[in-house]
């Protein structure tokens, strides 16, 4: 009983419990939105949603200059130094707002180009890109504020932001999809993230007086220079990654048809739901820990805490997901999506490898290993793209998830070798 009490009183257990509650809400919300999407837009509409999501991921990373992990690190290291913290916040905020407004102008005035490039000239959704232009600055600032909360180790508030934001997103998404079908789904994707600003701002104001912190004279270019390595790492991952996935999806559409691309997007959507549990814990708990770790021994302790507490639970959960795959597909989507069940095995195998390497990958950000990260990420994305082309020819749509599993396994092996001193 004493051992159990000690476990339940640890910070990791408390954060994991609250995070699990948050993820359960998000999965429940995802279940509802996926079902509505399946009914109102079908596999073809799901493929368009996937393309827009990939584009938005790249755009969000560019608009925030890839600073998120860097902000968490520097705020965590300087949270007791008010003067330095103010400089960091003022500098990053001013930079992000400037970049976001420039990007908004490019999006708004070239909306037709983006529509034809991302969604195809067969569809006229230029309105979506104009609305995205107006929403982007709000979202960029909300990402910045959430990173500040993370760096201040306000784990509970970060998770509550996600809970409230997801709930608002559900209500807005349902309203838009029911009213405008595919157009509504696309509009919900670009508007919902901007709504997070109001929630995040409220929680940040409880910690620091944000409006008094942002002063032009506090702008320090040295801070931007220090953040550039994080920017390069994040932009390589968040920009090149979605571009590769966009290219793969377009290849699937051209080779196997838009419905098959919709099935793969549906599988990716399911994977995203259960991966949230791990990715959120990594961001809110393990990244600040790794950033402050001194020496290989302390880093090793953090790695193995993750492997002993998070990975086994995740793997057990995936066993349940596999045996419930037909039920999950019918609950989340419709009978029209049953072919998705054939993609589960290799998707789950690949996700186990991914969860195993994620904690190692975060060490690149925690220790600013820019060059090593870029080389590893570019090589991984190249392997993913070309293995997809080969596997797809032999195994059809299953080849896409097989290629992901293969790429994740190779990436895990490479990171285990690279970080062997911290790991073993």
Residue pairs with C-beta under 8 A, 6 or more apart in sequence:
7 13
8 14
11 155
11 285
12 285
12 305
12 309
15 155
15 156
15 159
15 281
15 284
15 285
16 281
16 285
16 309
16 310
18 155
18 156
18 159
19 159
19 277
19 280
19 281
19 284
20 277
21 163
22 159
22 160
22 162
22 163
22 166
22 280
23 273
23 276
23 277
23 280
25 163
25 166
25 167
26 162
26 163
26 166
26 273
26 276
27 273
27 274
27 276
29 166
29 167
29 169
29 170
30 269
30 272
30 273
30 332
31 331
31 332
32 170
32 174
33 170
33 173
33 174
33 177
34 266
34 269
34 332
34 333
35 331
35 332
35 333
35 334
36 173
36 174
36 177
36 178
37 45
37 46
37 49
37 177
37 185
38 46
38 266
38 332
38 333
38 334
38 336
38 337
39 334
40 177
40 178
40 181
40 182
40 185
41 48
41 49
41 177
41 181
41 182
41 185
42 262
42 336
43 258
43 259
43 261
43 262
43 263
43 266
43 336
43 337
44 258
44 259
44 262
45 181
45 182
45 185
45 262
46 262
46 265
46 266
46 269
47 249
47 253
47 258
47 259
47 261
47 262
47 265
48 119
48 123
48 182
48 186
49 185
49 186
49 189
49 265
50 249
50 261
50 262
50 264
50 265
50 268
51 118
51 119
51 246
51 249
51 250
52 118
52 119
52 128
52 186
52 189
52 190
53 189
54 242
54 243
54 245
54 246
54 249
55 114
55 118
55 242
55 246
56 132
56 189
56 190
56 193
57 238
57 241
57 242
58 238
58 239
58 241
58 242
58 243
59 103
59 107
59 132
59 136
60 139
60 140
60 143
60 193
60 238
61 234
61 235
61 237
61 238
61 239
62 99
62 103
62 235
62 239
63 96
63 99
63 100
63 103
63 136
63 137
63 139
63 140
64 96
64 140
64 143
64 144
65 95
65 96
65 99
65 227
65 231
65 235
66 230
66 231
66 232
66 233
66 234
66 235
66 238
67 92
67 96
67 144
67 147
67 227
67 230
67 231
67 234
68 143
68 144
68 147
68 230
68 234
69 147
69 230
69 233
69 234
69 287
69 365
70 226
70 227
70 229
70 230
70 231
70 365
71 88
71 92
71 144
71 147
71 148
71 150
71 151
71 227
72 147
72 150
72 151
72 283
72 287
72 288
72 291
73 151
73 230
73 287
73 288
73 291
73 365
73 366
74 88
74 151
74 223
74 226
74 227
75 85
75 88
75 89
75 147
75 148
75 150
75 151
75 152
76 151
76 152
76 153
76 288
76 291
76 292
77 291
77 292
78 84
78 85
78 88
79 85
79 151
79 152
79 153
85 208
86 213
86 215
86 218
87 218
87 220
87 223
88 223
89 148
89 208
89 210
89 213
89 214
90 213
90 214
90 215
90 216
90 218
90 219
91 218
91 219
91 220
91 221
91 223
91 224
92 144
92 223
92 224
92 227
93 141
93 144
93 214
94 214
94 216
94 219
95 224
96 140
96 141
96 144
97 137
97 140
97 141
99 140
100 136
100 137
100 140
100 141
101 137
103 133
103 136
104 133
104 134
104 136
104 137
105 133
107 114
107 129
107 130
107 132
107 133
107 136
108 129
108 130
108 133
108 134
111 126
111 127
111 129
111 130
111 133
112 126
114 126
114 129
115 121
115 123
115 124
115 125
115 126
115 128
115 129
118 246
119 125
119 128
119 186
125 183
125 186
127 183
127 187
128 183
128 186
128 187
128 190
131 187
131 190
131 191
132 190
135 190
135 191
135 193
135 194
136 194
138 194
138 197
139 193
139 194
139 196
139 197
141 197
142 193
142 194
142 196
142 197
142 199
142 200
142 201
145 197
145 200
145 201
145 203
145 204
145 210
146 158
146 161
146 196
146 200
148 204
148 208
149 157
149 158
149 161
149 200
149 203
149 204
149 207
150 158
150 283
150 284
150 287
150 288
151 288
152 207
153 288
154 203
154 207
155 284
155 285
157 203
157 206
157 207
158 284
159 280
159 284
160 203
161 196
161 199
161 200
161 203
162 280
164 199
165 195
165 196
165 199
165 200
168 192
168 195
168 199
169 188
169 192
169 195
172 188
172 191
172 192
172 195
173 185
173 188
173 192
175 184
176 184
176 185
176 187
176 188
176 191
177 184
177 185
177 188
178 184
180 187
201 210
204 210
205 211
229 368
229 370
230 365
230 368
232 370
232 374
233 364
233 365
233 370
233 373
233 374
233 377
234 365
236 373
236 374
236 377
236 378
237 373
237 377
240 377
240 378
240 381
241 377
241 381
244 381
244 384
244 385
247 385
248 384
248 385
248 388
248 400
249 261
249 264
249 265
251 388
251 389
251 392
252 260
252 261
252 264
252 392
252 397
252 400
253 260
253 261
255 392
256 392
256 396
256 397
260 396
260 397
263 337
263 339
263 340
263 343
263 397
264 343
264 397
264 400
264 401
266 329
266 332
266 333
266 337
266 340
267 340
267 343
267 344
267 347
267 401
269 332
270 328
270 329
270 332
270 340
270 347
271 347
271 351
274 314
274 317
274 318
274 321
274 351
275 351
275 354
275 355
277 314
277 317
278 310
278 314
278 355
278 358
279 358
281 310
282 306
282 358
282 359
282 362
286 302
286 306
286 359
286 362
287 362
287 365
287 366
289 302
290 299
290 302
290 362
290 363
290 366
290 367
291 365
291 366
293 299
293 302
293 366
296 421
296 422
299 363
299 422
300 422
300 423
300 424
302 359
303 359
303 360
303 422
303 423
306 359
307 356
307 359
310 355
311 355
311 356
314 352
314 355
315 352
318 348
318 351
318 352
321 328
321 344
321 348
322 344
322 345
322 348
325 341
325 344
326 338
326 341
329 337
329 338
329 340
329 341
330 337
330 338
333 340
339 397
342 398
343 397
343 398
343 400
343 401
346 398
346 401
346 402
346 404
346 405
347 401
347 404
347 405
349 405
350 401
350 404
350 405
350 406
350 407
350 408
350 409
351 408
353 405
353 408
353 409
353 411
353 412
354 408
356 412
357 408
357 411
357 412
357 415
360 412
360 415
360 416
360 418
360 419
360 423
361 373
361 415
363 369
363 419
363 422
364 370
364 372
364 373
364 376
365 373
372 418
376 411
376 414
376 415
376 418
380 407
380 410
380 411
383 406
383 407
383 410
384 403
384 404
384 407
387 403
387 406
387 407
388 399
388 400
388 403
388 404
390 399
390 403
391 399
391 400
391 402
391 403
391 406
392 399
392 400
392 403
393 399
395 402
416 423
